[in-house]
């Protein structure tokens, strides 16, 4: 088990070093074989990973890679899960208690929604689920650094969010139920814009 963990740490360290430091990565792999034969493979691999992490964050490109991974995995993916679970099981930020995917069926649970507003709730469920799926797509495009797709999906998500906010304002006139999500997704869009600007600045620096 420790040998497998050591190999995983070495693979991660090699990935973090990137193409610019492939000679260093090759030297680490060669030394790892000797350390593994001596029974010290795990400790050596952990040290290599620590060195690779320090080298990565020392360069602007490395800091950018860390930031985009944190944004994708630490912000967008958890928010996607929250939105998808909300669409399936109920809206924790809305005024009703048990509306979710059941609203798409023929039955209707006992909820605090006016009878005249019920026909609009299935659309809210679909919009919320679509926005959640869009978060996953944006995170994937961000990790692939496909900035054109990131911008396209972000615009689509903003349009879907604006539609959901408009419907929420109509269905729940005196209840600002969509404002928390509006603030969170607005913050995510701002972070995506900053990531794109940061990438553009890196391109300018590398070409100078």
N, C-alpha and C positions, 0 to 999 in steps of 0.2 A: 504493500500500500504506500509506504513512504517513497519507494522508487517511482511509482506512478505519479505521486504528487510532485516529486522533484522534477520529473520530465515535463509535467504541466507548467511548473514555475519557469523552467528553462525556455519552454516554447513561448510563454508570455513575455519573458524578458527579451527574447530575440525579436518578438513582434514590436515591443516598445522601442527597441533601438532603431528599427527602421533600416531603410536601404542606405542611408548616409553613414551608418556605423556597422555595416555588414562584416567588415574585417574584425571589429571588436566582438561581434556576435560569434563569428567563426572561432575566434580564440577562446571565448567562453565555453563553447560547446566542446572544444578539444580538452580544455582543462576539466570540464565536468566529467568526462570519461575517467580521468585519473582519480578525481574525488570520489566518484561512485565506486570504483574498484577498492578504494580505501575505506568505504563505508561512511563517507561524509558527503554523499550526494545531496541530501536534502538541505543541509546547512549551506553548502556551496551554492545551490540553486536559489535559496532565499537571499543570500548575499548578492548574487547576480541580479535578481529582481529588484532589490533595493537600489543597486547602482544604476540599473536601467531606468528606474523611476526618477532618480535624481537627474540623470542625463536628459531625460525627456522633458521635464519641467524647466530645465535650464534654457531651453531653446524656445523661441516664440511659437514655432510650429508645434512643439510638444505641448505647450500650455494651451494652444488652441484645440488640439486633439482631446486633451483632458476635459476642457470646458464643453466641447460639443458632445462628448460621451456622457458627461454629467447631465447636460440638458436633455439628451435623448432618453437615457436610461433612468435618470433620477427625477425628471420632471414630466416629460411627455408620456412615457409609458405608464407610470402610476396614474396620471390623470386620465389616460385612455381606459384603464381598468375601472376607475371610479365612474366614468361616464357610462361604460357598458354595463356595469353592475347596476347603476341607477336606472338605466333603461329597462333592465330585466326584472329588477326586484322592487323598484320604487324610487321616488325622487326625494332624497334627504333634504334638498334645498328648496323644495316646493311645499305648498301649503297642504297637500293631500297626503294620506297615510299609506295607501296600498296600491297606488297606480303604477303600473309597469308594463311588462310584456303582456299581461292579461288583458290590457286595454285593447290589444290588437285582435282578441278573440270575440266571440259572440257574447260571453258573459260580462258582467260589470260588477266589480266589488263595491262594498259600501264605503264610500270615500266622501271627503268634504269638498266635492266639486258640484257646482250648480248644474242642474239638469240641462240647462241650455248650453253649457260649455263642454259637455262630455264628448261631443263629436270632434272637437279639436284636439283632445288629449292624445289619441293615437298618433297624430302627426308630430306632437312633441316627443313621443317615445321614439319615433323613427328618426327625427332630427338629432336627438341626443345620442342614439346609437351610431348614426352616421358620423357625427362629430368625434365620438370615441374611436371609431375605426380610422378616421382621418388622422387622429393623433399618432396611431401606430404607423401609418404610411409616412407621415412627416418625420417621425423618429428614424425610420429606415432610410429615407432619402438623406437625412442629415448625416447619418453615419457613413453613407456612401459618398457624401459630399456632392450630391447632385443638386446644385443650388437652383437650377431652373425648376426642377420638380418640387423642391422645398417651397419656392415662391408660389408656384401654381397651386399646391395643396394648401398653403397658408391662406391664399386669397379665397379658395373654395371654402375652407373652414370658417373664415371671417364672414363670408356670405351666409353660410348655414347658421352661424351664431346670431347674426343680425336677424335672420328670419325667425329663429326661435325666440329671441327677445321680443320681437314684434308680436308674435302669437301669444307669448306670455303676458304682454301688456294688454292685449285685447281680452284674453280669457280671464285674467286675474288683475283687473284694473287697479285695485287698491292694495295689491300684494306684490312687492318687488322681489318675486321669487327667483327670477333669473339673474339678479344683479351679482350674487356671489360668483356664479359661473362666468358672467360677463367680465368681471374683474380678473379672474384667474386666467381665462383664455386670452384676454387682452394683454396681460403680463407675459404670457407665453409668446404671443406674436411679437411683442417688443423685444424679448430675448432672441427670437429668431432673426429679427431685423439686425440686432447688434451682432449676432454671429455672422451674418452675411457681410456686414460692414467690416468686421474683424478679418474675415477671409479676404476681402478685397484689399485691405491694408497689407496683409501678408504677401499678396501677389505683387503689390507695388514695391514692397521692400525687397522681395527676392529678385525682381527684375531691374532694380536700381544698380 
